[in-house]
Amino acid sequence: MTERIEGHGGVLAVSALRAAGITEMFTLSGGHVFPLYDAAHETVPGTGEPAMRIIDVRHEQSAVFAAEAVAKLQRRPGLAVLTAGPGVTNGISGLTSAYFNASPVLVMGGRAPAFRWGSGSLQEMDHLPLVAPVTKHAATVFATDEIPAAVTGALTTALTPHRGPVFLDLPLEVVFSVAEATAPDAPVVPVVEPDPDEVSKAARLIAAAQRPVIIAGSDVYAGDAVAALREAAEALQVPVFTNGMGRGALPAQHPLAFAKARRTALRGADLVVVIGTPLDFRLGFGDFGAARVVHIVDAPSQRATHVQPAVSPAGDLRLILSALADHAGDREDHAGWIADLRAAEDAAKERDAGEMAAETDPIRPARIYGELRRVLAPDAVTIGDGGDFVSYAGRYLEPSVPGTWLDPGPYGCLGTGMGYAMGARVTYPDRQICVLMGDGAAGFSLMDVESLVRQKLPVVIVVGNNGIWGLEKHPMQAMYGYDVAADLQPELRYDEVVRAMGGAGETVGKAADLGPALQRAFDSGVPYLVNVLTDPGDAYPRSSNLA
């Protein structure tokens, strides 16, 4: 017999959310969505626990970024609940980042009552035209008994490759009304089967190439294809570079893992295999000179249209990579090519080691990352929120565990840091969580340290404080001989801001003091900001591996 549930719209929605494995709700309080809070707060029979943990923020963008962090790290839907009007519009940058990052986020919005639509209710606006361009699905639910099916359908869409955010809003009378509905099941996500002929062609091209290179991106992690990537790389003996959440897919000590010789590799390669990441500006728009391109994607919609790859298999990345690993045909010996790249990698590491040990005052950004490498645990989650300062992170930090690197992605939106930190801390209560933040980025979300303090979510925040918008000031000087709108207050005490909100922190101006300060931060057990005064003359490293 089909199980039925009865309750107000919040109860029906939360039942569908829980069936999909969602256990937390990120939000900023608003009256339009009170029933969702009521249902989340209700105790689950026999457990003594609330149906869903509620984590609230000081700006709605942080709620969406937190939900995105959960979606990225846990490979399941993340949830943000936003009140009507400005609540939804404040979350649109977060939605857009999730769209560019293919993150399965559900944003549920409040909505002015439908029965008096057009009369001028508080915060009355139609959200859908605003959010539709940056979501896979956006809809208004107009009947209370349709809420569970609408939620399950939206989550199925979010999880189906190519993944991405979805949006539902609920008019006031719909979410507050009581109805009966069929109890929801977990979303069933279809498997996209690749064309075996395209996969076979890709395998033959890789095996026949003399100097092949793999670049693996975030979808390898999102699609749970990390093990299959390793099998394919080892079977075909192809060097691997990674970007986004693909970082750490092969641990740094793996003989086929490379990070610092990418320029050498792409200049010398005769075949570039790009897996689970778009051929966008981070990869030179897919222009690798004379090298042929194999573009492996998780859905046909992700095939590049601005370049013509030699072949572009589309489908479940585990299936494609496992098939590559099983290729039984002839293959070239890549040992010499791998040795050449290893020599370039080792030379780059030696150069970097010198930079990371620099004793200069003002502090060079590279020194900060040299000290971080000493204190970060292998499974620490590292979050980048910034421009020039965070670009150094891509060069000097090498994640050894997949799914531990969070950056804004190709949309490049600043302000992700505190929301990502919340999602990461909720996901991993016992791991180190480290936010790398430029002083420019600090202006977007630092107030949400109060949310971290109040809800006992300790993280370490390292601010690279050079008093400028570095990615703008240096290029503008080079182009025009002057700069405008590129300066911030020098040596601003961001640590005092955090202390005022109940956290802790300190300012560091000398390289020798960095290590002890970072250790105190990670030992503190509270939100702790290390405000590092860095050299404003340092431009970002053009060889950054942030991409």
C-alpha positions in Angstrom: 0.0 0.0 0.0 1.3 3.5 -0.9 2.3 5.4 2.2 0.6 8.8 2.6 1.8 11.8 4.6 -0.2 14.8 5.9 0.9 18.2 7.0 1.5 21.8 6.0 3.7 22.6 3.0 6.9 22.6 5.1 6.2 19.1 6.4 5.6 17.8 2.9 8.8 19.5 1.5 11.1 18.3 4.3 9.9 14.7 3.9 11.0 14.8 0.3 14.3 16.5 1.2 15.1 13.9 3.9 14.3 11.1 1.4 17.0 12.5 -0.8 19.5 12.4 2.0 19.5 16.1 2.8 20.2 16.7 6.5 20.9 20.4 6.8 19.1 23.7 5.8 21.1 26.8 5.2 19.0 30.0 5.5 18.5 33.6 6.7 15.3 33.9 8.6 12.2 35.1 6.8 8.5 34.9 7.5 7.6 33.5 4.1 9.4 30.2 4.8 8.4 29.7 8.5 6.7 26.3 7.7 10.0 24.9 6.4 11.7 25.9 9.6 8.9 24.3 11.6 9.2 21.0 9.8 13.0 21.0 10.1 12.7 21.7 13.8 10.2 18.9 14.5 11.7 16.0 16.3 11.9 12.7 14.3 10.1 10.0 16.3 12.4 7.6 18.0 15.5 9.7 17.6 15.2 12.7 19.7 16.8 14.7 16.9 15.3 17.4 14.7 14.3 16.5 11.2 17.0 18.8 9.8 19.8 20.9 11.1 19.2 24.6 10.6 22.3 26.8 10.0 21.6 30.5 9.6 23.7 33.2 8.0 24.0 37.0 7.8 23.7 37.2 4.1 21.7 34.9 1.8 24.6 34.4 -0.6 26.4 32.6 2.2 23.5 30.2 2.6 23.7 29.3 -1.1 27.5 29.0 -1.0 27.3 26.8 2.1 24.7 24.5 0.3 27.1 24.4 -2.7 30.0 23.3 -0.5 27.9 20.4 0.9 26.9 19.5 -2.7 30.5 19.5 -3.9 32.0 17.7 -0.9 29.3 15.1 -0.4 28.2 14.6 -4.0 24.6 15.0 -3.0 22.1 17.8 -3.0 22.7 20.9 -0.8 19.8 23.0 0.4 19.4 26.7 0.8 16.0 28.3 1.9 15.6 32.0 1.1 12.7 34.3 1.9 10.9 36.1 -0.8 12.1 39.0 -2.9 15.5 40.3 -1.6 16.2 36.9 0.0 16.1 35.3 -3.4 17.9 38.1 -5.3 20.7 38.1 -2.7 21.3 34.5 -3.4 21.6 34.7 -7.2 25.4 35.0 -7.3 25.5 31.8 -5.3 23.1 30.1 -7.7 25.2 31.3 -10.6 28.4 29.9 -9.1 26.6 26.6 -8.6 25.5 26.7 -12.2 29.0 27.2 -13.5 30.3 24.6 -11.1 27.7 22.0 -11.9 26.7 21.7 -8.2 23.4 20.0 -7.4 22.0 22.8 -5.1 18.3 23.2 -4.4 17.2 26.8 -3.5 13.7 26.9 -2.1 12.3 30.4 -2.0 9.3 32.0 -0.3 6.9 33.8 -2.5 4.2 36.4 -2.0 0.6 34.9 -1.8 -0.8 33.9 -5.2 -4.4 34.6 -4.2 -3.7 38.3 -4.1 -0.9 38.5 -6.7 -0.7 41.9 -8.3 -2.1 43.7 -5.2 1.3 44.8 -3.9 2.0 42.2 -1.1 5.3 42.5 0.8 8.3 41.5 -1.4 6.0 40.5 -4.3 8.0 39.7 -7.3 8.3 36.9 -9.9 11.6 35.2 -9.2 11.6 32.8 -12.1 12.7 35.1 -14.9 15.7 36.1 -12.8 16.8 32.6 -11.7 15.8 30.6 -14.9 19.0 31.5 -16.8 21.3 30.1 -14.0 19.4 27.0 -13.1 18.6 23.7 -14.7 15.0 24.0 -13.6 12.9 26.8 -11.9 9.3 26.6 -11.0 6.6 27.8 -8.7 4.5 25.2 -6.8 0.9 26.3 -6.7 -0.7 23.4 -4.8 0.3 22.1 -1.4 -0.2 18.4 -2.2 2.2 18.8 -5.2 5.1 19.8 -3.1 6.8 16.4 -2.5 6.7 15.4 -6.2 8.0 18.9 -7.2 10.9 18.6 -4.7 11.8 15.1 -5.8 11.6 16.0 -9.5 13.8 19.1 -9.0 16.4 17.1 -7.1 16.4 14.4 -9.8 17.1 17.1 -12.3 19.9 18.6 -10.1 21.6 15.2 -9.8 21.3 14.2 -13.4 24.5 14.9 -15.4 25.4 17.5 -16.3 24.5 18.4 -12.7 23.5 21.9 -11.5 21.2 24.0 -9.3 17.4 24.0 -9.3 14.9 26.5 -7.8 11.4 26.1 -6.4 9.4 28.8 -4.8 6.2 28.4 -2.7 3.5 31.0 -2.4 2.7 31.9 1.1 -0.7 30.2 1.2 0.7 27.1 -0.4 3.4 26.5 2.1 1.2 27.3 5.1 -1.7 25.2 4.0 -2.2 21.6 5.1 -2.6 18.7 2.6 -2.1 15.0 2.1 0.3 13.6 -0.4 2.1 10.4 -1.4 5.2 9.8 0.6 8.3 10.6 -1.5 11.0 8.2 -2.6 14.7 9.1 -3.1 15.5 10.6 -6.5 16.4 8.0 -9.1 19.2 9.3 -11.3 19.5 7.8 -14.8 23.0 6.6 -16.0 24.1 8.2 -19.2 25.6 5.4 -21.3 28.4 6.5 -23.6 28.7 5.6 -27.2 31.1 2.6 -27.2 32.5 3.5 -30.7 33.5 6.9 -29.4 35.1 5.5 -26.3 37.0 2.9 -28.4 38.3 5.7 -30.7 39.4 7.7 -27.7 41.3 4.7 -26.3 43.0 4.0 -29.6 44.1 7.7 -29.9 45.5 7.7 -26.4 47.3 4.4 -26.8 48.8 5.5 -30.2 50.0 9.0 -29.0 53.6 9.5 -28.3 53.2 12.3 -25.8 49.7 12.2 -24.4 48.6 14.3 -21.4 45.4 14.0 -19.2 43.8 17.0 -17.6 41.1 15.9 -15.2 38.6 18.3 -13.6 35.8 18.6 -11.1 33.3 16.3 -12.7 35.7 13.4 -12.1 35.2 13.9 -8.4 31.5 14.8 -8.7 30.9 11.7 -10.8 32.7 9.4 -8.3 35.2 8.5 -11.0 38.5 9.1 -9.2 39.3 5.4 -8.9 38.5 4.9 -12.6 40.7 7.8 -13.6 43.6 6.2 -11.7 43.0 2.9 -13.4 42.9 4.4 -16.9 46.0 6.5 -16.3 48.0 3.6 -15.0 46.8 1.2 -17.7 47.7 3.6 -20.5 50.6 5.2 -18.7 49.6 8.8 -19.2 50.7 11.7 -17.1 47.9 13.4 -15.2 47.3 17.1 -14.4 44.2 18.1 -12.5 42.1 21.2 -11.8 39.2 22.2 -9.5 37.9 19.3 -7.4 39.9 16.9 -9.6 42.9 18.0 -7.6 44.2 15.2 -5.5 42.6 12.5 -7.7 46.1 11.1 -8.0 48.2 11.8 -4.8 51.2 14.0 -5.3 53.6 11.1 -4.8 52.0 9.0 -7.6 54.4 8.5 -10.5 51.8 9.8 -13.0 50.7 12.9 -10.9 52.0 16.2 -12.1 51.2 19.8 -11.1 54.0 22.2 -11.9 55.1 21.1 -15.4 51.8 21.8 -17.2 53.2 24.4 -19.5 55.9 22.1 -20.6 53.4 19.3 -21.0 51.0 21.3 -23.1 53.7 22.7 -25.3 55.1 19.2 -26.0 52.0 17.1 -26.1 50.7 15.5 -29.3 47.4 14.6 -27.6 45.6 16.3 -24.8 42.8 14.4 -23.0 40.5 16.7 -21.1 38.2 14.9 -18.7 35.3 16.4 -16.8 36.1 20.0 -17.2 35.2 22.5 -20.0 37.5 23.8 -22.7 37.2 27.3 -21.3 39.6 30.2 -20.5 41.4 28.1 -17.9 42.6 25.7 -20.6 43.3 28.2 -23.3 39.8 27.6 -24.8 41.0 24.2 -25.9 43.7 25.5 -28.2 46.7 23.3 -27.6 48.6 24.1 -30.8 49.3 21.1 -33.0 48.1 18.6 -30.3 44.8 16.8 -31.0 42.1 16.9 -28.3 40.0 14.2 -26.8 37.2 15.8 -24.7 35.5 13.4 -22.3 32.3 14.8 -20.7 29.6 13.5 -18.5 26.7 14.6 -20.8 26.3 15.5 -24.5 25.5 19.1 -23.5 29.0 19.6 -22.3 30.7 18.9 -25.6 32.7 21.9 -26.8 31.1 23.8 -29.7 33.9 26.3 -30.3 36.6 23.8 -31.1 36.5 20.4 -32.9 37.9 17.6 -30.8 39.2 14.5 -32.4 36.5 12.6 -30.4 34.3 13.6 -27.5 32.8 10.6 -25.6 29.8 11.7 -23.4 28.3 9.8 -20.5 29.0 8.3 -17.1 32.7 9.0 -16.5 33.2 5.8 -14.5 32.1 3.8 -17.5 34.2 5.7 -20.0 37.4 5.6 -17.9 36.9 2.0 -17.0 36.6 1.2 -20.7 39.8 3.1 -21.4 41.6 1.1 -18.7 40.4 -2.1 -20.3 41.8 -1.1 -23.8 43.6 -4.2 -25.1 45.1 -2.8 -28.3 48.7 -1.9 -29.1 50.1 1.2 -27.4 53.2 3.4 -27.5 55.8 3.5 -24.8 55.4 6.7 -22.9 58.3 6.2 -20.4 60.6 8.8 -22.0 57.8 11.4 -22.2 57.0 10.8 -18.5 60.6 11.1 -17.6 61.0 14.4 -19.4 58.0 15.8 -17.6 59.2 14.5 -14.2 62.5 16.4 -14.8 60.6 19.6 -15.5 58.3 19.0 -12.5 61.3 18.4 -10.1 63.0 21.6 -11.4 59.8 23.6 -10.8 59.5 22.1 -7.3 63.0 23.2 -6.5 62.3 26.7 -7.6 59.1 26.8 -5.6 60.9 25.5 -2.5 63.1 28.5 -2.5 60.2 30.9 -2.9 58.2 29.2 -0.1 61.2 29.7 2.3 61.8 33.4 1.4 62.8 35.4 4.5 61.7 38.8 3.1 59.8 41.4 5.0 57.2 42.4 3.8 56.1 38.8 3.5 56.0 37.2 0.1 52.7 35.3 -0.5 54.7 32.2 -1.4 56.1 32.0 2.2 52.6 31.8 3.6 52.0 28.7 1.6 55.3 27.2 2.6 54.3 27.5 6.2 50.8 26.2 5.5 52.2 23.1 3.9 53.8 22.3 7.3 50.6 22.5 9.3 47.9 21.3 7.0 46.8 17.7 7.5 46.5 15.5 4.4 42.7 15.5 4.6 42.4 19.3 5.4 39.7 21.1 3.3 41.3 24.1 1.7 39.0 26.9 0.4 40.1 29.7 -1.9 38.3 33.0 -1.9 40.2 35.7 -3.6 42.2 36.8 -6.6 45.9 37.3 -6.6 46.5 35.9 -3.2 44.5 32.7 -3.9 46.2 32.2 -7.2 49.4 31.3 -5.3 47.5 28.5 -3.6 47.0 26.7 -6.9 50.7 26.8 -7.4 52.0 25.9 -4.0 49.4 23.7 -2.4 49.0 20.1 -3.6 46.0 18.3 -2.2 46.8 14.7 -1.6 43.1 13.6 -1.0 40.4 14.2 -3.7 37.5 16.3 -2.8 39.4 18.6 -0.4 39.8 21.7 -2.6 37.1 24.3 -3.0 37.5 27.4 -5.2 34.9 29.7 -6.8 35.3 28.0 -10.2 35.0 29.6 -13.6 32.4 32.1 -12.6 35.1 33.6 -10.3 32.7 35.1 -7.7 34.3 36.5 -4.6 32.5 36.0 -1.3 32.4 32.2 -1.3 34.7 31.8 1.7 32.5 31.9 4.7 29.6 29.9 3.1 32.0 27.3 1.8 33.6 27.1 5.3 30.2 26.5 6.9 29.4 23.7 4.4 32.8 22.1 4.9 32.7 22.2 8.7 29.2 20.7 8.7 30.5 18.0 6.3 33.7 17.3 8.3 33.3 18.1 12.0 36.8 16.8 12.8 39.0 18.0 9.9 41.0 21.1 9.5 39.1 23.7 7.4 41.3 26.5 6.1 40.0 29.5 4.2 42.5 31.4 2.0 41.2 34.9 1.6 42.4 38.0 -0.1 41.8 41.3 1.7 39.4 42.3 -1.1 37.4 39.1 -0.8 37.1 39.7 3.0 34.8 42.6 2.3 32.2 40.3 0.8 31.5 37.8 3.6 33.6 38.4 6.7 30.5 39.4 8.7 29.4 35.7 8.5 32.2 34.9 10.9 29.5 35.8 13.4 27.5 32.9 12.1 30.5 30.6 12.5 31.1 31.8 16.1 27.5 31.6 17.2 26.9 28.1 15.8 30.3 26.8 17.0 31.8 26.1 13.6 35.6 26.6 14.0 37.6 27.4 10.9 41.0 29.0 10.2 41.0 32.1 7.9 44.3 33.2 6.4 44.0 36.7 4.9 46.7 37.8 2.4 46.6 41.5 3.2 48.4 43.7 0.6 46.0 46.6 0.7 45.2 46.5 -3.0 43.0 44.8 -5.6 46.1 43.0 -7.0 44.6 41.5 -10.1 43.5 45.0 -11.2 46.1 47.3 -9.9 49.2 45.7 -11.5 47.6 45.2 -15.0 46.1 48.7 -15.0 49.5 50.1 -14.1 51.0 48.1 -17.0 48.4 49.2 -19.4 47.9 52.9 -18.5 50.8 53.9 -16.2 48.3 54.6 -13.4 45.5 52.9 -11.5 42.2 53.9 -10.0 39.7 52.1 -7.7 42.4 49.5 -6.9 43.5 50.5 -3.4 42.2 49.3 0.0 43.2 50.4 3.5 46.8 49.2 4.1 47.4 47.0 7.1 43.7 46.9 8.0 43.1 44.8 11.1 40.8 42.1 9.9 41.7 40.0 12.9 40.2 42.6 15.2 36.9 42.4 13.2 36.9 38.6 13.9 37.7 39.2 17.6 34.9 41.7 17.9 32.5 39.0 16.7 33.7 36.4 19.3 36.4 34.7 17.3 40.2 35.1 17.6 43.1 36.2 15.5 46.3 38.1 15.1 48.2 40.2 12.6 51.6 38.9 11.3 54.1 41.2 9.7 57.3 39.1 9.8 58.0 35.9 8.0 59.5 34.2 11.0 56.3 34.7 13.0 54.1 32.9 10.4 54.5 29.3 11.5 53.7 29.8 15.2 50.7 32.0 14.3 49.2 29.3 12.0 49.8 26.6 14.6 47.9 28.7 17.2 45.1 29.2 14.8 44.6 25.5 14.1 44.9 24.7 17.8 42.4 27.3 18.9 39.1 25.5 18.3 37.3 28.7 17.3 37.0 30.8 14.2 40.5 32.3 14.0 41.9 34.8 11.4 45.6 35.2 10.7 46.0 38.6 9.0 49.2 38.4 7.1 50.7 41.7 5.8 52.1 40.8 2.4 54.1 42.6 -0.2 51.9 44.8 -2.4 54.5 44.7 -5.2 54.0 41.0 -5.8 51.9 40.3 -8.8 50.1 37.0 -9.0 52.1 34.0 -10.5 51.3 33.6 -14.1 52.1 29.9 -13.9 49.4 29.4 -11.3 47.8 25.9 -11.3 44.5 27.4 -9.8 42.9 26.5 -13.1 
